[in-house]
Structure formats: structure tokens, C-alpha cells
Amino acid sequence: MELNLEIVTTPLRPAATVVMLRDGAAGLEVFLMKRHALSDVLGGAYVFPGGKVDALDAELDMAAHLDQPLQALHAGLNEADISERTAGGLYVAALREAFEESGVLMAQGIESQGVDCARAAALLREGHGFNAMLAQMALRLQTRTLVPWTRWITPTSPSVMNKRFDTRFFVSAVPAGQVAVHDNHETTESIWLAPRTALQQYWAGQIALAPPQIMSLAHLARHASVDSVMMQARSRLPPLILPEPFDLQEGRVICYPGDARHSVRELAMPGPTRLYYHAGNKRFEPVGGFDSLFD
């Protein structure tokens, strides 16, 4: 990933990401996928499943195909400036992207508890849209499995891509009996890793990560189990994280809420409040080294 220093004037694109979790033999693990090297958004980097909101996401018959009322979804996001239907569309986008990119379908039959993921995937391959697939299979999306975690807005001077996104990060456990796997199209590899192990591999140059993933993994590394993450997510409203970059003689710096240079003085998440870009190894690092990610 090359450092991008241009001012981007394109409008923000609403997006949704699902941080998929499971309890492994040694503790909490997170699902990461490697984006195709030719992708114009974080090509070659390891990311969580997610993508842009589609206009059709908000057109779903939500009364029939969501397990919670729109009012509850809107309240969970804590965004007074969006409508309840827009809030519902963000949840639909997250669940749709999770299925399209990883094969995990967080849904249940309206008249039964099961869900045939293979049939659902086949319908999409045949050209049926996500909404049409839900209707044809009489499925209800399980929005209760998603809990808002954070909201990230790309600054006007982004550092690793030339597009701007307003991304809602959700956390969720992978449903029992389902297997997450990359789609071999937008993503070419996938892996389950403990958050700290993922950061160790990043530090060793084995995988590439963008700053939101670095900071999210550092946050998740403080939890020992899926239940611990979900409990914290349900106990507070998702913080807004608007990174603010600035340049020093040594190079680019990104600071986060709670940093002395940031416009918001209240800490939004644990971990370092700034990352420095090192041109030599082309990556972002906290000033105190690897261990400072977990201070």
C-alpha cells in the first residue's frame, strides 16, 4: 500500500463492515481476508468483510426480513441525522457483504430455524439479487447477531487510498455450523488469527494492514473471548472515529480522538492515539513500538 497525500473531494460513501469473531483453542480469533492485489481499495491488504452500501439495501421489505424493528436498529447506531430506514439499510449492507464476501449468512427461515447457505449462494450466482434471494427462501436476517462497534470516517486527506468512506463497524460471532471463507474474487486469501498474532504478522511484514484494522485489532486484543467483545459492544454506543492526519518533517502522522493534536480530546478507544508512517518499510507504527499498541 502506497501512502496517499492528496486531498480527496469526492463525497463520502456509506459502508458497513463485519468483524467476525470466534473462540479458538487459545482465545479470541478474528476473520481476515486479503483483498485482491489489483483492487483500487486497499489492494493486497488484510481486511474484515464489508463494502459499500447499495441503494437496494434500504429497499428491502424490512418488516418481513429483519428480526428487529427499525427503531431499535436506529437507536443502536446512535446517529440522529439518519433515518430509521437508512439505519436498517446499513445493517442489511453489513449482512449482505458478509455473505457475499465470506459465505456466512446470518439469517433464519421465517417458518423454520435453518438456513441453506449453499442454495442462497447459488441463487446469487444465478443473478438473483440479495433481497430477492431472501424473499424466495423466506429468510429473516438476524440483525441481533450484529452489534455496532465503531464508526470510521476517512479524512479528506486519506493516507492509504484515494476514496473516502463512512464505515460502520459491527462485531458478530460466526453462527455455529457455518464456515467463513474468501470469495476468490474480491479477496484471494483468508485466515483466522488472534488479534495480537495478526498484529505480530503485520509487524514482521508478513501481512499488510490499514490503520483502521491496526487500531481495531489492538482494541480487540484486550479481549479474551467473543462474549467479552459482545458484552462491551452492547454496553456502550459506538464511538465516532475521525482520524486527523498531519505532516511532520519525518513524514505523515495520523492522530485519533484523545490525542493532543486531535480536535476531540476524549479517548474513543484503547491503544495509541497516533500512528506514524515510516517510508522505509511503508507501514504505520505507534511511536513506542509494537508493545505500545497494547498499553
Phi and psi in degrees as GROMACS dihedral restraints (atoms count N, CA, C in turn):
[ dihedral_restraints ]
;  ai    aj    ak    al  type     phi  dphi    fc
    3     4     5     6     1   -92.8    20    10
    4     5     6     7     1   147.8    20    10
    6     7     8     9     1   -72.6    20    10
    7     8     9    10     1   130.1    20    10
    9    10    11    12     1  -109.0    20    10
   10    11    12    13     1   121.1    20    10
   12    13    14    15     1  -110.5    20    10
   13    14    15    16     1     6.8    20    10
   15    16    17    18     1   -78.7    20    10
   16    17    18    19     1   148.4    20    10
   18    19    20    21     1   -77.8    20    10
   19    20    21    22     1   124.0    20    10
   21    22    23    24     1  -102.5    20    10
   22    23    24    25     1   122.2    20    10
   24    25    26    27     1  -104.4    20    10
   25    26    27    28     1     0.5    20    10
   27    28    29    30     1   -66.7    20    10
   28    29    30    31     1   151.1    20    10
   30    31    32    33     1   -67.1    20    10
   31    32    33    34     1   156.2    20    10
   33    34    35    36     1   -64.9    20    10
   34    35    36    37     1   138.7    20    10
   36    37    38    39     1  -105.4    20    10
   37    38    39    40     1   120.9    20    10
   39    40    41    42     1   -65.7    20    10
   40    41    42    43     1   138.8    20    10
   42    43    44    45     1  -145.9    20    10
   43    44    45    46     1   165.5    20    10
   45    46    47    48     1  -142.7    20    10
   46    47    48    49     1   140.2    20    10
   48    49    50    51     1  -131.7    20    10
   49    50    51    52     1   141.5    20    10
   51    52    53    54     1  -114.6    20    10
   52    53    54    55     1   117.0    20    10
   54    55    56    57     1   -86.3    20    10
   55    56    57    58     1   100.6    20    10
   57    58    59    60     1   -82.6    20    10
   58    59    60    61     1   134.0    20    10
   60    61    62    63     1  -125.6    20    10
   61    62    63    64     1   154.6    20    10
   63    64    65    66     1  -153.2    20    10
   64    65    66    67     1   160.4    20    10
   66    67    68    69     1   -93.7    20    10
   67    68    69    70     1   113.1    20    10
   69    70    71    72     1   -91.6    20    10
   70    71    72    73     1  -177.8    20    10
   72    73    74    75     1   -61.5    20    10
   73    74    75    76     1   -32.7    20    10
   75    76    77    78     1  -106.7    20    10
   76    77    78    79     1     9.8    20    10
   78    79    80    81     1   126.6    20    10
   79    80    81    82     1  -159.9    20    10
   81    82    83    84     1   -61.1    20    10
   82    83    84    85     1   137.3    20    10
   84    85    86    87     1  -131.0    20    10
   85    86    87    88     1   151.7    20    10
   87    88    89    90     1  -126.2    20    10
   88    89    90    91     1   145.9    20    10
   90    91    92    93     1   -90.8    20    10
   91    92    93    94     1   125.8    20    10
   93    94    95    96     1  -125.8    20    10
   94    95    96    97     1   142.2    20    10
   96    97    98    99     1  -125.1    20    10
   97    98    99   100     1   141.6    20    10
   99   100   101   102     1   -90.1    20    10
  100   101   102   103     1   119.9    20    10
  102   103   104   105     1   -70.3    20    10
  103   104   105   106     1   147.0    20    10
  105   106   107   108     1   -53.0    20    10
  106   107   108   109     1   138.2    20    10
  108   109   110   111     1   -59.6    20    10
  109   110   111   112     1   -27.2    20    10
  111   112   113   114     1   -90.8    20    10
  112   113   114   115     1     1.6    20    10
  114   115   116   117     1   -64.0    20    10
  115   116   117   118     1   142.1    20    10
  117   118   119   120     1   -85.1    20    10
  118   119   120   121     1     0.3    20    10
  120   121   122   123     1  -124.7    20    10
  121   122   123   124     1   105.2    20    10
  123   124   125   126     1    57.0    20    10
  124   125   126   127     1    42.3    20    10
  126   127   128   129     1   -57.0    20    10
  127   128   129   130     1   128.7    20    10
  129   130   131   132     1    84.8    20    10
  130   131   132   133     1    -8.0    20    10
  132   133   134   135     1   -88.7    20    10
  133   134   135   136     1   156.3    20    10
  135   136   137   138     1   -91.0    20    10
  136   137   138   139     1   130.5    20    10
  138   139   140   141     1  -137.1    20    10
  139   140   141   142     1   171.9    20    10
  141   142   143   144     1   -88.8    20    10
  142   143   144   145     1   153.4    20    10
  144   145   146   147     1   -57.4    20    10
  145   146   147   148     1   138.6    20    10
  147   148   149   150     1   164.9    20    10
  148   149   150   151     1   176.2    20    10
  150   151   152   153     1   175.5    20    10
  151   152   153   154     1  -170.0    20    10
  153   154   155   156     1   -70.5    20    10
  154   155   156   157     1   149.6    20    10
  156   157   158   159     1   -73.4    20    10
  157   158   159   160     1   135.0    20    10
  159   160   161   162     1   -98.0    20    10
  160   161   162   163     1   146.0    20    10
  162   163   164   165     1   -56.8    20    10
  163   164   165   166     1   -31.2    20    10
  165   166   167   168     1   -70.8    20    10
  166   167   168   169     1   -18.8    20    10
  168   169   170   171     1   -60.1    20    10
  169   170   171   172     1   -37.4    20    10
  171   172   173   174     1   -83.8    20    10
  172   173   174   175     1    -5.1    20    10
  174   175   176   177     1   -96.2    20    10
  175   176   177   178     1    -2.0    20    10
  177   178   179   180     1   -60.0    20    10
  178   179   180   181     1   145.5    20    10
  180   181   182   183     1   -71.3    20    10
  181   182   183   184     1    90.0    20    10
  183   184   185   186     1   -72.6    20    10
  184   185   186   187     1   -29.9    20    10
  186   187   188   189     1   -63.1    20    10
  187   188   189   190     1   -33.3    20    10
  189   190   191   192     1   -88.5    20    10
  190   191   192   193     1   -29.2    20    10
  192   193   194   195     1  -120.2    20    10
  193   194   195   196     1    11.0    20    10
  195   196   197   198     1  -121.0    20    10
  196   197   198   199     1   148.1    20    10
  198   199   200   201     1   -91.3    20    10
  199   200   201   202     1     1.0    20    10
  201   202   203   204     1  -135.2    20    10
  202   203   204   205     1   152.2    20    10
  204   205   206   207     1   -69.9    20    10
  205   206   207   208     1   152.9    20    10
  207   208   209   210     1   -59.4    20    10
  208   209   210   211     1   -32.2    20    10
  210   211   212   213     1   -59.6    20    10
  211   212   213   214     1   -40.6    20    10
  213   214   215   216     1   -67.9    20    10
  214   215   216   217     1   -40.5    20    10
  216   217   218   219     1   -65.5    20    10
  217   218   219   220     1   -42.2    20    10
  219   220   221   222     1   -61.7    20    10
  220   221   222   223     1   -43.7    20    10
  222   223   224   225     1   -64.4    20    10
  223   224   225   226     1   -36.4    20    10
  225   226   227   228     1   -66.6    20    10
  226   227   228   229     1   -30.9    20    10
  228   229   230   231     1   -78.2    20    10
  229   230   231   232     1   -23.9    20    10
  231   232   233   234     1    59.4    20    10
  232   233   234   235     1    46.1    20    10
  234   235   236   237     1  -125.2    20    10
  235   236   237   238     1    93.8    20    10
  237   238   239   240     1   -67.6    20    10
  238   239   240   241     1   -19.9    20    10
  240   241   242   243     1   -89.3    20    10
  241   242   243   244     1     5.0    20    10
  243   244   245   246     1  -117.7    20    10
  244   245   246   247     1   157.9    20    10
  246   247   248   249     1   -80.4    20    10
  247   248   249   250     1   166.0    20    10
  249   250   251   252     1   -63.7    20    10
  250   251   252   253     1   -38.4    20    10
  252   253   254   255     1   -67.9    20    10
  253   254   255   256     1   -37.1    20    10
  255   256   257   258     1   -62.8    20    10
  256   257   258   259     1   -41.5    20    10
  258   259   260   261     1   -60.3    20    10
  259   260   261   262     1   -44.6    20    10
  261   262   263   264     1   -60.3    20    10
  262   263   264   265     1   -39.3    20    10
  264   265   266   267     1   -62.6    20    10
  265   266   267   268     1   -32.1    20    10
  267   268   269   270     1   -67.0    20    10
  268   269   270   271     1   -40.7    20    10
  270   271   272   273     1   -65.3    20    10
  271   272   273   274     1   -43.5    20    10
  273   274   275   276     1   -60.7    20    10
  274   275   276   277     1   -43.6    20    10
  276   277   278   279     1   -60.2    20    10
  277   278   279   280     1   -43.6    20    10
  279   280   281   282     1   -61.5    20    10
  280   281   282   283     1   -45.8    20    10
  282   283   284   285     1   -70.6    20    10
  283   284   285   286     1   -36.6    20    10
  285   286   287   288     1   -64.8    20    10
  286   287   288   289     1   -48.8    20    10
  288   289   290   291     1   -63.1    20    10
  289   290   291   292     1   -38.3    20    10
  291   292   293   294     1   -60.1    20    10
  292   293   294   295     1   -41.4    20    10
  294   295   296   297     1   -71.0    20    10
  295   296   297   298     1   -47.0    20    10
  297   298   299   300     1   -63.3    20    10
  298   299   300   301     1   -36.1    20    10
  300   301   302   303     1   -93.2    20    10
  301   302   303   304     1   -27.5    20    10
  303   304   305   306     1  -124.4    20    10
  304   305   306   307     1    -8.3    20    10
  306   307   308   309     1    80.1    20    10
  307   308   309   310     1     3.1    20    10
  309   310   311   312     1   -90.9    20    10
  310   311   312   313     1   121.5    20    10
  312   313   314   315     1  -114.9    20    10
  313   314   315   316     1   107.3    20    10
  315   316   317   318     1   -88.5    20    10
  316   317   318   319     1    83.2    20    10
  318   319   320   321     1  -153.7    20    10
  319   320   321   322     1   164.2    20    10
  321   322   323   324     1  -138.8    20    10
  322   323   324   325     1   154.9    20    10
  324   325   326   327     1   -67.7    20    10
  325   326   327   328     1   141.0    20    10
  327   328   329   330     1   -63.5    20    10
  328   329   330   331     1   -32.1    20    10
  330   331   332   333     1  -109.9    20    10
  331   332   333   334     1     2.3    20    10
  333   334   335   336     1  -150.4    20    10
  334   335   336   337     1   169.1    20    10
  336   337   338   339     1   -90.1    20    10
  337   338   339   340     1   -17.3    20    10
  339   340   341   342     1   -85.1    20    10
  340   341   342   343     1   167.3    20    10
  342   343   344   345     1  -145.8    20    10
  343   344   345   346     1   130.7    20    10
  345   346   347   348     1   -95.1    20    10
  346   347   348   349     1    92.8    20    10
  348   349   350   351     1   -64.0    20    10
  349   350   351   352     1   -36.1    20    10
  351   352   353   354     1   -64.1    20    10
  352   353   354   355     1   -42.8    20    10
  354   355   356   357     1   -66.4    20    10
  355   356   357   358     1   -41.2    20    10
  357   358   359   360     1   -60.8    20    10
  358   359   360   361     1   -43.3    20    10
  360   361   362   363     1   -64.7    20    10
  361   362   363   364     1   -38.5    20    10
  363   364   365   366     1   -63.8    20    10
  364   365   366   367     1   -39.0    20    10
  366   367   368   369     1   -63.4    20    10
  367   368   369   370     1   -39.6    20    10
  369   370   371   372     1   -65.1    20    10
  370   371   372   373     1   -41.8    20    10
  372   373   374   375     1   -63.5    20    10
  373   374   375   376     1   -30.4    20    10
  375   376   377   378     1   -77.4    20    10
  376   377   378   379     1    -3.5    20    10
  378   379   380   381     1   103.8    20    10
  379   380   381   382     1     0.0    20    10
  381   382   383   384     1   -72.9    20    10
  382   383   384   385     1   137.2    20    10
  384   385   386   387     1   -71.3    20    10
  385   386   387   388     1   166.5    20    10
  387   388   389   390     1   -60.4    20    10
  388   389   390   391     1   -44.7    20    10
  390   391   392   393     1   -63.2    20    10
  391   392   393   394     1   -41.4    20    10
  393   394   395   396     1   -65.6    20    10
  394   395   396   397     1   -38.1    20    10
  396   397   398   399     1   -61.9    20    10
  397   398   399   400     1   -43.6    20    10
  399   400   401   402     1   -61.2    20    10
  400   401   402   403     1   -41.4    20    10
  402   403   404   405     1   -67.3    20    10
  403   404   405   406     1   -44.5    20    10
  405   406   407   408     1   -64.8    20    10
  406   407   408   409     1   -35.7    20    10
  408   409   410   411     1   -94.9    20    10
  409   410   411   412     1     1.1    20    10
  411   412   413   414     1    53.0    20    10
  412   413   414   415     1    57.0    20    10
  414   415   416   417     1  -108.4    20    10
  415   416   417   418     1   148.5    20    10
  417   418   419   420     1  -118.1    20    10
  418   419   420   421     1   122.4    20    10
  420   421   422   423     1   -66.7    20    10
  421   422   423   424     1   138.0    20    10
  423   424   425   426     1   -94.1    20    10
  424   425   426   427     1    78.9    20    10
  426   427   428   429     1   -65.4    20    10
  427   428   429   430     1   -21.3    20    10
  429   430   431   432     1   -65.2    20    10
  430   431   432   433     1   -19.8    20    10
  432   433   434   435     1   -75.5    20    10
  433   434   435   436     1   -17.2    20    10
  435   436   437   438     1   -99.3    20    10
  436   437   438   439     1   135.2    20    10
  438   439   440   441     1  -127.7    20    10
  439   440   441   442     1   127.0    20    10
  441   442   443   444     1   -56.8    20    10
  442   443   444   445     1   136.2    20    10
  444   445   446   447     1  -114.9    20    10
  445   446   447   448     1   -55.7    20    10
  447   448   449   450     1  -151.6    20    10
  448   449   450   451     1   165.5    20    10
  450   451   452   453     1  -128.2    20    10
  451   452   453   454     1   122.3    20    10
  453   454   455   456     1  -113.5    20    10
  454   455   456   457     1   130.4    20    10
  456   457   458   459     1  -118.1    20    10
  457   458   459   460     1   122.9    20    10
  459   460   461   462     1   -63.7    20    10
  460   461   462   463     1   132.1    20    10
  462   463   464   465     1   -68.1    20    10
  463   464   465   466     1   164.7    20    10
  465   466   467   468     1   -67.9    20    10
  466   467   468   469     1   -17.3    20    10
  468   469   470   471     1  -118.7    20    10
  469   470   471   472     1    75.5    20    10
  471   472   473   474     1   -67.1    20    10
  472   473   474   475     1   162.7    20    10
  474   475   476   477     1  -109.6    20    10
  475   476   477   478     1   -20.4    20    10
  477   478   479   480     1  -129.8    20    10
  478   479   480   481     1     2.6    20    10
  480   481   482   483     1  -159.6    20    10
  481   482   483   484     1   164.9    20    10
  483   484   485   486     1  -105.0    20    10
  484   485   486   487     1    22.9    20    10
  486   487   488   489     1  -126.4    20    10
  487   488   489   490     1   158.0    20    10
  489   490   491   492     1  -118.4    20    10
  490   491   492   493     1   138.8    20    10
  492   493   494   495     1  -132.6    20    10
  493   494   495   496     1   149.1    20    10
  495   496   497   498     1  -113.2    20    10
  496   497   498   499     1    95.3    20    10
  498   499   500   501     1  -109.1    20    10
  499   500   501   502     1   126.2    20    10
  501   502   503   504     1   -94.4    20    10
  502   503   504   505     1   121.2    20    10
  504   505   506   507     1   -93.5    20    10
  505   506   507   508     1   126.2    20    10
  507   508   509   510     1  -112.1    20    10
  508   509   510   511     1   151.1    20    10
  510   511   512   513     1  -110.4    20    10
  511   512   513   514     1   147.4    20    10
  513   514   515   516     1  -161.6    20    10
  514   515   516   517     1   143.8    20    10
  516   517   518   519     1   -81.9    20    10
  517   518   519   520     1   142.8    20    10
  519   520   521   522     1   -70.5    20    10
  520   521   522   523     1   130.7    20    10
  522   523   524   525     1   -58.2    20    10
  523   524   525   526     1   144.0    20    10
  525   526   527   528     1   -57.9    20    10
  526   527   528   529     1   136.3    20    10
  528   529   530   531     1    88.2    20    10
  529   530   531   532     1    -6.2    20    10
  531   532   533   534     1  -106.5    20    10
  532   533   534   535     1   149.3    20    10
  534   535   536   537     1  -121.8    20    10
  535   536   537   538     1   124.1    20    10
  537   538   539   540     1   -84.0    20    10
  538   539   540   541     1   134.7    20    10
  540   541   542   543     1  -151.7    20    10
  541   542   543   544     1   149.1    20    10
  543   544   545   546     1   -68.8    20    10
  544   545   546   547     1   159.9    20    10
  546   547   548   549     1   -90.0    20    10
  547   548   549   550     1    -3.9    20    10
  549   550   551   552     1    59.8    20    10
  550   551   552   553     1    22.4    20    10
  552   553   554   555     1  -128.6    20    10
  553   554   555   556     1   -75.3    20    10
  555   556   557   558     1   -75.6    20    10
  556   557   558   559     1   -28.1    20    10
  558   559   560   561     1  -126.7    20    10
  559   560   561   562     1   145.3    20    10
  561   562   563   564     1  -114.9    20    10
  562   563   564   565     1   -15.0    20    10
  564   565   566   567     1  -146.8    20    10
  565   566   567   568     1   159.3    20    10
  567   568   569   570     1  -151.2    20    10
  568   569   570   571     1   156.7    20    10
  570   571   572   573     1  -160.4    20    10
  571   572   573   574     1   147.9    20    10
  573   574   575   576     1   -99.0    20    10
  574   575   576   577     1   127.5    20    10
  576   577   578   579     1  -139.8    20    10
  577   578   579   580     1   148.7    20    10
  579   580   581   582     1   -63.6    20    10
  580   581   582   583     1   142.6    20    10
  582   583   584   585     1   -52.7    20    10
  583   584   585   586     1   -43.4    20    10
  585   586   587   588     1   -66.2    20    10
  586   587   588   589     1   -37.7    20    10
  588   589   590   591     1   -64.3    20    10
  589   590   591   592     1   -40.4    20    10
  591   592   593   594     1   -59.6    20    10
  592   593   594   595     1   -41.8    20    10
  594   595   596   597     1   -69.6    20    10
  595   596   597   598     1   -34.1    20    10
  597   598   599   600     1   -64.0    20    10
  598   599   600   601     1   -40.9    20    10
  600   601   602   603     1   -67.2    20    10
  601   602   603   604     1   -36.3    20    10
  603   604   605   606     1   -61.6    20    10
  604   605   606   607     1   -45.8    20    10
  606   607   608   609     1   -63.9    20    10
  607   608   609   610     1   -33.4    20    10
  609   610   611   612     1   -82.6    20    10
  610   611   612   613     1    -1.7    20    10
  612   613   614   615     1    80.8    20    10
  613   614   615   616     1    14.6    20    10
  615   616   617   618     1   -83.6    20    10
  616   617   618   619     1   -29.0    20    10
  618   619   620   621     1  -136.3    20    10
  619   620   621   622     1   157.2    20    10
  621   622   623   624     1  -104.3    20    10
  622   623   624   625     1   139.2    20    10
  624   625   626   627     1  -134.7    20    10
  625   626   627   628     1   145.1    20    10
  627   628   629   630     1   -88.9    20    10
  628   629   630   631     1   160.2    20    10
  630   631   632   633     1   -52.0    20    10
  631   632   633   634     1   -42.2    20    10
  633   634   635   636     1   -61.0    20    10
  634   635   636   637     1   -35.6    20    10
  636   637   638   639     1   -71.6    20    10
  637   638   639   640     1   -39.2    20    10
  639   640   641   642     1   -58.8    20    10
  640   641   642   643     1   -50.4    20    10
  642   643   644   645     1   -68.2    20    10
  643   644   645   646     1   -36.7    20    10
  645   646   647   648     1   -66.8    20    10
  646   647   648   649     1   -42.4    20    10
  648   649   650   651     1   -66.4    20    10
  649   650   651   652     1   -37.7    20    10
  651   652   653   654     1   -62.5    20    10
  652   653   654   655     1   -37.5    20    10
  654   655   656   657     1   -66.5    20    10
  655   656   657   658     1   -48.1    20    10
  657   658   659   660     1   -65.9    20    10
  658   659   660   661     1   -28.0    20    10
  660   661   662   663     1   -63.0    20    10
  661   662   663   664     1   -14.6    20    10
  663   664   665   666     1   -83.5    20    10
  664   665   666   667     1    -0.9    20    10
  666   667   668   669     1  -113.2    20    10
  667   668   669   670     1   143.0    20    10
  669   670   671   672     1   -96.9    20    10
  670   671   672   673     1   -13.7    20    10
  672   673   674   675     1  -152.8    20    10
  673   674   675   676     1   164.8    20    10
  675   676   677   678     1   -61.1    20    10
  676   677   678   679     1   -43.8    20    10
  678   679   680   681     1   -58.8    20    10
  679   680   681   682     1   -37.6    20    10
  681   682   683   684     1   -63.9    20    10
  682   683   684   685     1   -43.6    20    10
  684   685   686   687     1   -64.7    20    10
  685   686   687   688     1   -48.4    20    10
  687   688   689   690     1   -64.2    20    10
  688   689   690   691     1   -36.6    20    10
  690   691   692   693     1   -64.7    20    10
  691   692   693   694     1   -43.8    20    10
  693   694   695   696     1   -65.6    20    10
  694   695   696   697     1   -41.2    20    10
  696   697   698   699     1   -60.7    20    10
  697   698   699   700     1   -39.3    20    10
  699   700   701   702     1   -77.2    20    10
  700   701   702   703     1   -15.2    20    10
  702   703   704   705     1   -89.0    20    10
  703   704   705   706     1    -9.2    20    10
  705   706   707   708     1  -148.7    20    10
  706   707   708   709     1   162.4    20    10
  708   709   710   711     1   -79.8    20    10
  709   710   711   712     1   150.2    20    10
  711   712   713   714     1   -66.5    20    10
  712   713   714   715     1   128.0    20    10
  714   715   716   717     1   -74.2    20    10
  715   716   717   718     1   147.8    20    10
  717   718   719   720     1   -86.2    20    10
  718   719   720   721     1   125.5    20    10
  720   721   722   723     1  -117.4    20    10
  721   722   723   724     1   107.5    20    10
  723   724   725   726     1  -112.2    20    10
  724   725   726   727     1    93.7    20    10
  726   727   728   729     1   -59.7    20    10
  727   728   729   730     1   142.9    20    10
  729   730   731   732     1  -122.8    20    10
  730   731   732   733     1   106.5    20    10
  732   733   734   735     1   -84.0    20    10
  733   734   735   736     1   152.5    20    10
  735   736   737   738     1  -151.5    20    10
  736   737   738   739     1   165.2    20    10
  738   739   740   741     1  -114.3    20    10
  739   740   741   742     1   135.3    20    10
  741   742   743   744     1  -111.7    20    10
  742   743   744   745     1   173.1    20    10
  744   745   746   747     1   -59.4    20    10
  745   746   747   748     1   -31.9    20    10
  747   748   749   750     1   -77.5    20    10
  748   749   750   751     1   -17.4    20    10
  750   751   752   753     1   140.4    20    10
  751   752   753   754     1  -164.1    20    10
  753   754   755   756     1   -76.8    20    10
  754   755   756   757     1   141.8    20    10
  756   757   758   759     1  -129.2    20    10
  757   758   759   760     1   138.4    20    10
  759   760   761   762     1  -114.9    20    10
  760   761   762   763     1   124.1    20    10
  762   763   764   765     1  -112.8    20    10
  763   764   765   766     1   157.6    20    10
  765   766   767   768     1  -124.9    20    10
  766   767   768   769     1   164.7    20    10
  768   769   770   771     1   -49.0    20    10
  769   770   771   772     1   135.0    20    10
  771   772   773   774     1   102.7    20    10
  772   773   774   775     1   -16.4    20    10
  774   775   776   777     1   -78.0    20    10
  775   776   777   778     1   151.9    20    10
  777   778   779   780     1   -62.8    20    10
  778   779   780   781     1   -26.3    20    10
  780   781   782   783     1   -92.1    20    10
  781   782   783   784     1    -7.5    20    10
  783   784   785   786     1   -86.2    20    10
  784   785   786   787     1   148.6    20    10
  786   787   788   789     1   -70.4    20    10
  787   788   789   790     1   -19.4    20    10
  789   790   791   792     1  -107.3    20    10
  790   791   792   793     1   118.3    20    10
  792   793   794   795     1   -86.0    20    10
  793   794   795   796     1   -15.8    20    10
  795   796   797   798     1   -83.1    20    10
  796   797   798   799     1   129.7    20    10
  798   799   800   801     1   -62.3    20    10
  799   800   801   802     1   132.3    20    10
  801   802   803   804     1   -99.7    20    10
  802   803   804   805     1   -21.5    20    10
  804   805   806   807     1  -159.1    20    10
  805   806   807   808     1   158.5    20    10
  807   808   809   810     1   -73.5    20    10
  808   809   810   811     1   165.6    20    10
  810   811   812   813     1   106.4    20    10
  811   812   813   814     1  -174.0    20    10
  813   814   815   816     1   -66.6    20    10
  814   815   816   817     1   153.7    20    10
  816   817   818   819     1   -97.3    20    10
  817   818   819   820     1     0.6    20    10
  819   820   821   822     1  -154.6    20    10
  820   821   822   823     1   150.5    20    10
  822   823   824   825     1  -122.7    20    10
  823   824   825   826     1   140.2    20    10
  825   826   827   828     1  -107.5    20    10
  826   827   828   829     1   136.1    20    10
  828   829   830   831     1   -88.8    20    10
  829   830   831   832     1   124.8    20    10
  831   832   833   834     1  -104.0    20    10
  832   833   834   835     1   114.3    20    10
  834   835   836   837     1   -64.2    20    10
  835   836   837   838     1   -30.2    20    10
  837   838   839   840     1   -60.8    20    10
  838   839   840   841     1   -48.8    20    10
  840   841   842   843     1  -105.2    20    10
  841   842   843   844     1     4.9    20    10
  843   844   845   846     1    53.3    20    10
  844   845   846   847     1    52.7    20    10
  846   847   848   849     1  -151.5    20    10
  847   848   849   850     1   162.5    20    10
  849   850   851   852     1   -93.9    20    10
  850   851   852   853     1   137.0    20    10
  852   853   854   855     1  -140.3    20    10
  853   854   855   856     1   150.1    20    10
  855   856   857   858     1   -75.1    20    10
  856   857   858   859     1   154.2    20    10
  858   859   860   861     1   -64.1    20    10
  859   860   861   862     1   -28.9    20    10
  861   862   863   864     1   -89.2    20    10
  862   863   864   865     1     8.9    20    10
  864   865   866   867     1    86.9    20    10
  865   866   867   868     1  -175.3    20    10
  867   868   869   870     1   -56.5    20    10
  868   869   870   871     1   -47.7    20    10
  870   871   872   873     1   -63.2    20    10
  871   872   873   874     1   -23.5    20    10
  873   874   875   876     1   -70.8    20    10
  874   875   876   877     1   -11.8    20    10
  876   877   878   879     1   -64.9    20    10
  877   878   879   880     1   -21.2    20    10
  879   880   881   882     1  -116.6    20    10
  880   881   882   883     1     8.5    20    10
